[in-house]
């Protein structure tokens, strides 16, 4: 398992949400614009409250260049269209400086894990904090079924993104249901939580990306504005994100040096598939190599 980390354009085109099919049993029940089965009551309530039709397409984003840096200080010298940086470690001055260079700025937060170093760590009820996130000390999975308990914290984070001037949100750890979290999470629970997150972002005028979670990409396409992948070329699952490309929504792809992969290994395919791909160190420091450098 790899670590998952992950804009308002000049023109936002609203599109009506398309119907999605949830792969489930014969007892599936239609709720809103998705098919849900075996969802918890809290999950069902969250989907019932969702108002479809709020997803947006980022005009002109295909082929956008980007830099992703979560450590400090931010290196603003990369000639790219978009920077993806951490919410808590960034201030309005950093965001404003990047904006002054005509760059979009995305706000990184984890929505599926509890991190003991965050300033709001004490606000999470014990009931929502699950098993350790393997390989990442101080981090634990969240019970994303408990949206009512998580909502005040996540809304405050989204509000802070907005207040600091960010253009969009990169929500990390959106595939808890596929991990050993300590909770009996289902596909439907994850779908409901991710849709709720999209609604919250859009209500603040922020774009939001689907971070990894490839198995739900088709179902979540109507609700998310772009996608961000990690290791999809190295692990061979990029094709699952094609619905975004086909809908005109950009896919930002990060490959990692610890996978012993180089630009030559993935840039030709990334260019053919219209993925905006870069090579990063796993700790997401300032190092970055872009397919745009050698594969224009």
N, C-alpha and C positions, 0 to 999 in steps of 0.2 A: 504494500500500500504506500503510495506516495503522499506527501504533504500537499494539501490543496490550499492555496492562498488566494485572488482574484478579487452619459455625456449628452449632455444636451447638445445636439447639432443646431445649426442655424435654422433649420426647418424641421419641424416635427410633424410627421404625417400620422394621423390617427387611423388605425384600421380596426375594423370589427373583428372580434375574436372568432377564430375558426373553431369548429367542433373538434375535439380530440377524443381518442378512444383509449381508455385505460384497460390494459390487458388484465382481465380478472376472471372470476367465475361466472357461471350463468345467473348468479344472484345479483349482478351489477345493477346499480341504481343511478339514473342520470341526475346529476346535481349541477346546476348551472350549465357550463359548456364542457364539462368533463364527465367521464364515466368513473364512478367510485365504487369500490367494494371493500367491505370489512374495515371501514374507517371508524375511529372512535367518535363518540358524541361531540367532543371538542373540535375534532377535525371536520365533521359534517357541518357544524355551526359556522366554522371559519369559511368554508366553501360557499355556504348559503349566503354569507354576508358579502362575498366578493361580487363586484359589479364588473362584468366583462366589457371589453371594448376600450380598455385604457392603455393597451400596449402601443408602442410607437416604433417607427423605423427611423434610424439615424441617417438622414439624407447625406449622401456623399461620403460615407464612412468607408466604403469598400477600399481596401488597400492602404488604410491609414497606418502610419508608422507609430511606434509606441515604445516607451520605456517603463519598466516595472521595478521600483526600488522601495523596499520596506525598511531598510536601515537608515541611519542618519550619519552625517548630514546629507541632504539630497544634492546630487550633482545635477545642476540644471543645464549642462553644456551639450546634451545630446540634441541633435537636430531632428526632432520627432514631432508628430502631431498631438500626441497624448502622453501624459504621465499618470501612472497608477501608484499612489503612495498611501501610507498608513494614516488613518483618521487621528488616532491619539497622539502620534509622534509629529504631527504636522500642525502648523498654525496658519491663521489667515494670511500672514505675510508671505509664507511659502507658496500658498495657492495663488495669491495675487501676483507674485513675481512670475510664476509660470504663465498665468493668464496674460501678463504684459508682454510675454514672448509669443503670444497667439497660440498657446497650447491649451487643450482641454485637460482637465484634472479629475481623476477618479479617486474615490474614497474607499480604501480597503478596510473592511471589518470582518470579523468572524461572526457568523450568525448561527453556527451549529456546534460551537464549542465554548466552554468556560476557560478563561485564561487568568491565572492568579496574579499576573502582573498588571492587569488593566485597572484603571482608576475606579471602574464601576463593578469590580469583581464581587464586592460585598453585597451588592443588591440582588444577586441571584438566589432564589430560595433553594434550600438544600434538596428539595424534592425534584428539582429539574437537573441536578448535576449527577452525571453517571460515571461510567468507567473512565480510567485513564486513556488518553489519546496516545497510543503506542508510539514511542520514539520522540515524543515532545513533552518533556518534563514541565509540570505546572499546568498542564492542559487536560481537560476532561470533556467528554461528550455531553450534549444537552438533550433533554427530553423534549423534542420539538412538537410533540403532541400537545403540550401545555402552553398553547399560544397565549391564553389569557395571562399567564404568569410571566411569559417572556416579552409580551407586547410593550409594557412600559419601558423596559430596558432597551429593546431594539428601536422603539420610536424615539427615545432620547438620543440614541446613537445616530439615527437618520437625521434628527433635528440638528445635531452638531455638524454633520456633514453639510447640511444646507447652510447653517450659520457661518461656517468657515469658507463658503463660496465654492464648494466642489460642484462639478457638473453631473456626476453620477456615482453609483455605488457598485463596488465589487464585493459581493457577499460570499464569504468563504465557508467551506464545509457544509455544502448543500446536499450531500448524499449520505447522511447519517444512517439512513435505513439499510444501507449496504455494509455497515460496519458493526463491530461488537461494542455497542454503546451501553449495555446494561438495561436497555429498554426494548420492548417488543414492537419496534417501529415497523410500519408497513409502507409499501409504495404509496398508498393513498395518503397516509399521514405526511409523508415527505412532500407529495404533490400539493397538499393543502397549505403547508407551511411556506413553500416556495411561492405559491400564488399570492399568499398574504403579504409576503415580503415585496413582491412586485407592485402590489396595490399601494403599499405604504410609500414606496419610492416615488411612484408616479403622482401620488397625491401631493408630494412636495416639489413637483416639477423636476425631479431627478431621473435620469436614465438608470437602468439596472441591467447587469449582465448575468447570464446563467454560467455559474462557475462549475466546470466539469459536469457531473451528473448526466453522462451521455445517454443512459437508458431512458431518461425522461425528457430528452431534448425535444422530441416531436410533440409531446403533450404540452410542454411549457413554452413552445415557440410563440404562441399568440401573446404571451404575457411579458416576455423579455425582449430587450432592445438589441442585444448583442450577446456574444458568448466568449468565454475565456477558458482555454484548455491548458492542461499541464501534461506533458509526456505523451500526447496522443499519437505523435509520429513514432516515438520510440516503442510505444506499447501497441500500436496498430489499431486504434479505434477512432481515428479522425472522421471516418465516413459517417459516424453516428451524428456528427454535427452538420452534415450537409443541409438539413432543413433550414438552418439559419442562412447559409449561403444562397440557397435557392429562393429564399424570401427577401434577399437583398440586405440581410442583417450581417454585420461583420463578425468574423471569428478571429480573436486574438489568441495566438498559440505560443506557448512558452515551452521550449525544450531545455533540458538541464545537462550541464557538463558532466555530472556524475554518472550519467547514463552512457558515457563514452560515445556521444553522438556529435557530429560536426555540421556546419552549415551545408556542406556538400551532401550530407546524408538526407536532409529533409527540405532544403530550400527549393529545389526544382519542383517537387511535388506540391509544396505549399503555394508556389506561384501558380501552378496549374489549377489548383483548387481555390485560389483567391483567399487563402488564409494569410493574415498578417503575423508572420512568425519571427521569433527571436530566440537567441540562445542565452541562457542565464546560469549563474551559479545558484545552487539550491537555497542558499541563505538570502538570496535576493538583495545582494549588495549592488553597487553601482555598475559592476561589469555587465556589458551587454554587447552582443553581436547581432546584427540584423540581416535578414535575407535581402533587404533593400540594398545593402552594401555591395554584394557581389552578384545579385540576381535581380536587376531592376525590372 
